[in-house]
């Protein structure tokens, strides 16, 4: 192996160091596990409210259900 800067050449192939590969993997997993925004939750909670016929009194349940649904996406 011949080190060249931040990369290494091995058998004619250029590979990135493990830390670079790990950081790319971490960035990808962070994107897929992002938290829903307040507005996204509010829109979904309102949809749930309308689905229930617009009856008042269950806003907390609608909000929590909307959060849970959006986090599983």
Chimera marker file (.cmm) of the C-alpha trace (Angstrom):
<marker_set name="trace">
<marker id="1" x="0.000" y="0.000" z="0.000" r="1" g="1" b="0" radius="0.5"/>
<marker id="2" x="1.203" y="3.440" z="-0.876" r="1" g="1" b="0" radius="0.5"/>
<marker id="3" x="-0.330" y="6.338" z="1.076" r="1" g="1" b="0" radius="0.5"/>
<marker id="4" x="-1.255" y="9.317" z="-1.086" r="1" g="1" b="0" radius="0.5"/>
<marker id="5" x="-2.770" y="12.135" z="0.934" r="1" g="1" b="0" radius="0.5"/>
<marker id="6" x="-6.014" y="11.035" z="2.518" r="1" g="1" b="0" radius="0.5"/>
<marker id="7" x="-6.464" y="8.038" z="0.228" r="1" g="1" b="0" radius="0.5"/>
<marker id="8" x="-4.565" y="4.804" z="-0.205" r="1" g="1" b="0" radius="0.5"/>
<marker id="9" x="-3.799" y="2.893" z="-3.358" r="1" g="1" b="0" radius="0.5"/>
<marker id="10" x="-4.096" y="-0.858" z="-3.066" r="1" g="1" b="0" radius="0.5"/>
<marker id="11" x="-3.604" y="-3.055" z="-6.100" r="1" g="1" b="0" radius="0.5"/>
<marker id="12" x="-4.417" y="-0.193" z="-8.468" r="1" g="1" b="0" radius="0.5"/>
<marker id="13" x="-7.656" y="0.665" z="-6.645" r="1" g="1" b="0" radius="0.5"/>
<marker id="14" x="-8.144" y="3.904" z="-4.761" r="1" g="1" b="0" radius="0.5"/>
<marker id="15" x="-10.032" y="3.632" z="-1.497" r="1" g="1" b="0" radius="0.5"/>
<marker id="16" x="-11.049" y="6.263" z="1.018" r="1" g="1" b="0" radius="0.5"/>
<marker id="17" x="-10.052" y="5.895" z="4.679" r="1" g="1" b="0" radius="0.5"/>
<marker id="18" x="-12.592" y="4.274" z="6.995" r="1" g="1" b="0" radius="0.5"/>
<marker id="19" x="-13.432" y="7.563" z="8.699" r="1" g="1" b="0" radius="0.5"/>
<marker id="20" x="-14.644" y="9.066" z="5.424" r="1" g="1" b="0" radius="0.5"/>
<marker id="21" x="-16.774" y="6.039" z="4.610" r="1" g="1" b="0" radius="0.5"/>
<marker id="22" x="-18.253" y="6.037" z="8.109" r="1" g="1" b="0" radius="0.5"/>
<marker id="23" x="-19.146" y="9.716" z="7.913" r="1" g="1" b="0" radius="0.5"/>
<marker id="24" x="-20.981" y="9.191" z="4.616" r="1" g="1" b="0" radius="0.5"/>
<marker id="25" x="-22.935" y="6.320" z="6.133" r="1" g="1" b="0" radius="0.5"/>
<marker id="26" x="-23.789" y="8.426" z="9.169" r="1" g="1" b="0" radius="0.5"/>
<marker id="27" x="-25.000" y="11.286" z="6.984" r="1" g="1" b="0" radius="0.5"/>
<marker id="28" x="-27.270" y="8.924" z="5.063" r="1" g="1" b="0" radius="0.5"/>
<marker id="29" x="-28.776" y="7.449" z="8.222" r="1" g="1" b="0" radius="0.5"/>
<marker id="30" x="-29.326" y="10.939" z="9.660" r="1" g="1" b="0" radius="0.5"/>
<marker id="31" x="-31.384" y="11.916" z="6.623" r="1" g="1" b="0" radius="0.5"/>
<marker id="32" x="-33.622" y="8.879" z="6.903" r="1" g="1" b="0" radius="0.5"/>
<marker id="33" x="-34.156" y="9.389" z="10.646" r="1" g="1" b="0" radius="0.5"/>
<marker id="34" x="-34.921" y="13.110" z="10.663" r="1" g="1" b="0" radius="0.5"/>
<marker id="35" x="-37.548" y="14.440" z="13.003" r="1" g="1" b="0" radius="0.5"/>
<marker id="36" x="-40.783" y="15.727" z="11.461" r="1" g="1" b="0" radius="0.5"/>
<marker id="37" x="-41.219" y="19.495" z="11.592" r="1" g="1" b="0" radius="0.5"/>
<marker id="38" x="-43.832" y="21.223" z="13.703" r="1" g="1" b="0" radius="0.5"/>
<marker id="39" x="-45.746" y="22.171" z="10.551" r="1" g="1" b="0" radius="0.5"/>
<marker id="40" x="-45.722" y="18.594" z="9.222" r="1" g="1" b="0" radius="0.5"/>
<marker id="41" x="-47.121" y="17.316" z="12.510" r="1" g="1" b="0" radius="0.5"/>
<marker id="42" x="-49.750" y="20.071" z="12.598" r="1" g="1" b="0" radius="0.5"/>
<marker id="43" x="-50.954" y="19.269" z="9.078" r="1" g="1" b="0" radius="0.5"/>
<marker id="44" x="-51.213" y="15.541" z="9.847" r="1" g="1" b="0" radius="0.5"/>
<marker id="45" x="-52.942" y="16.197" z="13.185" r="1" g="1" b="0" radius="0.5"/>
<marker id="46" x="-55.487" y="18.393" z="11.393" r="1" g="1" b="0" radius="0.5"/>
<marker id="47" x="-56.098" y="15.607" z="8.861" r="1" g="1" b="0" radius="0.5"/>
<marker id="48" x="-56.736" y="13.202" z="11.737" r="1" g="1" b="0" radius="0.5"/>
<marker id="49" x="-59.129" y="15.745" z="13.282" r="1" g="1" b="0" radius="0.5"/>
<marker id="50" x="-61.048" y="15.968" z="10.023" r="1" g="1" b="0" radius="0.5"/>
<marker id="51" x="-61.071" y="12.173" z="9.676" r="1" g="1" b="0" radius="0.5"/>
<marker id="52" x="-62.774" y="12.001" z="13.070" r="1" g="1" b="0" radius="0.5"/>
<marker id="53" x="-65.524" y="14.308" z="11.774" r="1" g="1" b="0" radius="0.5"/>
<marker id="54" x="-64.118" y="17.510" z="13.277" r="1" g="1" b="0" radius="0.5"/>
<marker id="55" x="-65.103" y="16.646" z="16.832" r="1" g="1" b="0" radius="0.5"/>
<marker id="56" x="-63.228" y="18.674" z="19.432" r="1" g="1" b="0" radius="0.5"/>
<marker id="57" x="-61.561" y="17.327" z="22.554" r="1" g="1" b="0" radius="0.5"/>
<marker id="58" x="-58.942" y="14.924" z="21.195" r="1" g="1" b="0" radius="0.5"/>
<marker id="59" x="-56.282" y="17.342" z="19.968" r="1" g="1" b="0" radius="0.5"/>
<marker id="60" x="-53.536" y="15.808" z="22.112" r="1" g="1" b="0" radius="0.5"/>
<marker id="61" x="-54.254" y="12.309" z="20.823" r="1" g="1" b="0" radius="0.5"/>
<marker id="62" x="-54.282" y="13.609" z="17.235" r="1" g="1" b="0" radius="0.5"/>
<marker id="63" x="-50.934" y="15.344" z="17.755" r="1" g="1" b="0" radius="0.5"/>
<marker id="64" x="-49.264" y="12.312" z="19.325" r="1" g="1" b="0" radius="0.5"/>
<marker id="65" x="-50.599" y="9.982" z="16.639" r="1" g="1" b="0" radius="0.5"/>
<marker id="66" x="-49.411" y="12.362" z="13.893" r="1" g="1" b="0" radius="0.5"/>
<marker id="67" x="-45.926" y="12.477" z="15.468" r="1" g="1" b="0" radius="0.5"/>
<marker id="68" x="-45.756" y="8.701" z="15.684" r="1" g="1" b="0" radius="0.5"/>
<marker id="69" x="-46.915" y="8.208" z="12.094" r="1" g="1" b="0" radius="0.5"/>
<marker id="70" x="-44.443" y="10.715" z="10.683" r="1" g="1" b="0" radius="0.5"/>
<marker id="71" x="-41.522" y="9.274" z="12.620" r="1" g="1" b="0" radius="0.5"/>
<marker id="72" x="-42.081" y="5.830" z="11.093" r="1" g="1" b="0" radius="0.5"/>
<marker id="73" x="-41.821" y="7.136" z="7.532" r="1" g="1" b="0" radius="0.5"/>
<link id1="1" id2="2" r="1" g="1" b="0" radius="0.2"/>
<link id1="2" id2="3" r="1" g="1" b="0" radius="0.2"/>
<link id1="3" id2="4" r="1" g="1" b="0" radius="0.2"/>
<link id1="4" id2="5" r="1" g="1" b="0" radius="0.2"/>
<link id1="5" id2="6" r="1" g="1" b="0" radius="0.2"/>
<link id1="6" id2="7" r="1" g="1" b="0" radius="0.2"/>
<link id1="7" id2="8" r="1" g="1" b="0" radius="0.2"/>
<link id1="8" id2="9" r="1" g="1" b="0" radius="0.2"/>
<link id1="9" id2="10" r="1" g="1" b="0" radius="0.2"/>
<link id1="10" id2="11" r="1" g="1" b="0" radius="0.2"/>
<link id1="11" id2="12" r="1" g="1" b="0" radius="0.2"/>
<link id1="12" id2="13" r="1" g="1" b="0" radius="0.2"/>
<link id1="13" id2="14" r="1" g="1" b="0" radius="0.2"/>
<link id1="14" id2="15" r="1" g="1" b="0" radius="0.2"/>
<link id1="15" id2="16" r="1" g="1" b="0" radius="0.2"/>
<link id1="16" id2="17" r="1" g="1" b="0" radius="0.2"/>
<link id1="17" id2="18" r="1" g="1" b="0" radius="0.2"/>
<link id1="18" id2="19" r="1" g="1" b="0" radius="0.2"/>
<link id1="19" id2="20" r="1" g="1" b="0" radius="0.2"/>
<link id1="20" id2="21" r="1" g="1" b="0" radius="0.2"/>
<link id1="21" id2="22" r="1" g="1" b="0" radius="0.2"/>
<link id1="22" id2="23" r="1" g="1" b="0" radius="0.2"/>
<link id1="23" id2="24" r="1" g="1" b="0" radius="0.2"/>
<link id1="24" id2="25" r="1" g="1" b="0" radius="0.2"/>
<link id1="25" id2="26" r="1" g="1" b="0" radius="0.2"/>
<link id1="26" id2="27" r="1" g="1" b="0" radius="0.2"/>
<link id1="27" id2="28" r="1" g="1" b="0" radius="0.2"/>
<link id1="28" id2="29" r="1" g="1" b="0" radius="0.2"/>
<link id1="29" id2="30" r="1" g="1" b="0" radius="0.2"/>
<link id1="30" id2="31" r="1" g="1" b="0" radius="0.2"/>
<link id1="31" id2="32" r="1" g="1" b="0" radius="0.2"/>
<link id1="32" id2="33" r="1" g="1" b="0" radius="0.2"/>
<link id1="33" id2="34" r="1" g="1" b="0" radius="0.2"/>
<link id1="34" id2="35" r="1" g="1" b="0" radius="0.2"/>
<link id1="35" id2="36" r="1" g="1" b="0" radius="0.2"/>
<link id1="36" id2="37" r="1" g="1" b="0" radius="0.2"/>
<link id1="37" id2="38" r="1" g="1" b="0" radius="0.2"/>
<link id1="38" id2="39" r="1" g="1" b="0" radius="0.2"/>
<link id1="39" id2="40" r="1" g="1" b="0" radius="0.2"/>
<link id1="40" id2="41" r="1" g="1" b="0" radius="0.2"/>
<link id1="41" id2="42" r="1" g="1" b="0" radius="0.2"/>
<link id1="42" id2="43" r="1" g="1" b="0" radius="0.2"/>
<link id1="43" id2="44" r="1" g="1" b="0" radius="0.2"/>
<link id1="44" id2="45" r="1" g="1" b="0" radius="0.2"/>
<link id1="45" id2="46" r="1" g="1" b="0" radius="0.2"/>
<link id1="46" id2="47" r="1" g="1" b="0" radius="0.2"/>
<link id1="47" id2="48" r="1" g="1" b="0" radius="0.2"/>
<link id1="48" id2="49" r="1" g="1" b="0" radius="0.2"/>
<link id1="49" id2="50" r="1" g="1" b="0" radius="0.2"/>
<link id1="50" id2="51" r="1" g="1" b="0" radius="0.2"/>
<link id1="51" id2="52" r="1" g="1" b="0" radius="0.2"/>
<link id1="52" id2="53" r="1" g="1" b="0" radius="0.2"/>
<link id1="53" id2="54" r="1" g="1" b="0" radius="0.2"/>
<link id1="54" id2="55" r="1" g="1" b="0" radius="0.2"/>
<link id1="55" id2="56" r="1" g="1" b="0" radius="0.2"/>
<link id1="56" id2="57" r="1" g="1" b="0" radius="0.2"/>
<link id1="57" id2="58" r="1" g="1" b="0" radius="0.2"/>
<link id1="58" id2="59" r="1" g="1" b="0" radius="0.2"/>
<link id1="59" id2="60" r="1" g="1" b="0" radius="0.2"/>
<link id1="60" id2="61" r="1" g="1" b="0" radius="0.2"/>
<link id1="61" id2="62" r="1" g="1" b="0" radius="0.2"/>
<link id1="62" id2="63" r="1" g="1" b="0" radius="0.2"/>
<link id1="63" id2="64" r="1" g="1" b="0" radius="0.2"/>
<link id1="64" id2="65" r="1" g="1" b="0" radius="0.2"/>
<link id1="65" id2="66" r="1" g="1" b="0" radius="0.2"/>
<link id1="66" id2="67" r="1" g="1" b="0" radius="0.2"/>
<link id1="67" id2="68" r="1" g="1" b="0" radius="0.2"/>
<link id1="68" id2="69" r="1" g="1" b="0" radius="0.2"/>
<link id1="69" id2="70" r="1" g="1" b="0" radius="0.2"/>
<link id1="70" id2="71" r="1" g="1" b="0" radius="0.2"/>
<link id1="71" id2="72" r="1" g="1" b="0" radius="0.2"/>
<link id1="72" id2="73" r="1" g="1" b="0" radius="0.2"/>
</marker_set>
